[in-house]
Amino acid sequence: MAEEDLANGAPTAPIKDLREGIELLKRHDGQFVSTAVEVSPHAELAGVYKK
């Protein structure tokens, strides 16, 4: 797992894969949101998808 700078929580080592990046986000309040609602596979991963 990527090491973090204790002063600001920023990674000091590169994030190696998506799972590691998600775990990093989960450790910081408000940075990771999940849902049980099915989403369209055609929606962009980086965007917020609204109807």
C-alpha positions as CSV (number, residue, x, y, z in Angstrom):
1,M,0.0,0.0,0.0
2,A,1.2,3.5,-0.7
3,E,2.9,5.2,2.2
4,E,1.4,8.5,3.4
5,D,3.0,11.7,4.6
6,L,1.7,12.0,8.2
7,A,1.5,15.8,8.0
8,N,-1.1,16.0,5.3
9,G,-2.2,12.5,4.3
10,A,-0.8,12.8,0.8
11,P,0.8,9.6,-0.7
12,T,4.6,9.7,-0.7
13,A,4.8,6.6,-2.9
14,P,3.0,6.0,-6.2
15,I,-0.4,4.3,-6.0
16,K,0.1,0.9,-7.8
17,D,-3.5,-0.1,-8.6
18,L,-7.2,0.9,-8.4
19,R,-7.7,-1.1,-5.1
20,E,-4.8,0.8,-3.4
21,G,-6.2,4.1,-4.6
22,I,-9.7,3.3,-3.3
23,E,-8.3,2.3,0.1
24,L,-6.3,5.6,0.3
25,L,-9.5,7.5,-0.4
26,K,-11.5,5.6,2.2
27,R,-9.0,6.6,4.9
28,H,-9.9,10.3,4.4
29,D,-13.3,11.5,5.4
30,G,-15.5,12.7,2.5
31,Q,-13.2,11.5,-0.2
32,F,-15.0,8.2,-1.1
33,V,-18.6,7.6,-1.7
34,S,-20.2,4.3,-2.6
35,T,-23.7,3.3,-3.7
36,A,-25.8,0.1,-4.0
37,V,-27.6,1.6,-7.0
38,E,-26.7,0.1,-10.3
39,V,-25.1,2.6,-12.7
40,S,-24.8,2.6,-16.4
41,P,-21.6,1.0,-17.9
42,H,-21.7,3.9,-20.4
43,A,-21.4,6.6,-17.8
44,E,-17.9,8.1,-17.3
45,L,-16.0,6.7,-14.4
46,A,-14.6,10.1,-13.3
47,G,-17.9,12.0,-13.5
48,V,-21.1,12.2,-11.5
49,Y,-24.0,10.6,-13.3
50,K,-27.4,12.1,-12.8
51,K,-30.7,11.5,-14.6
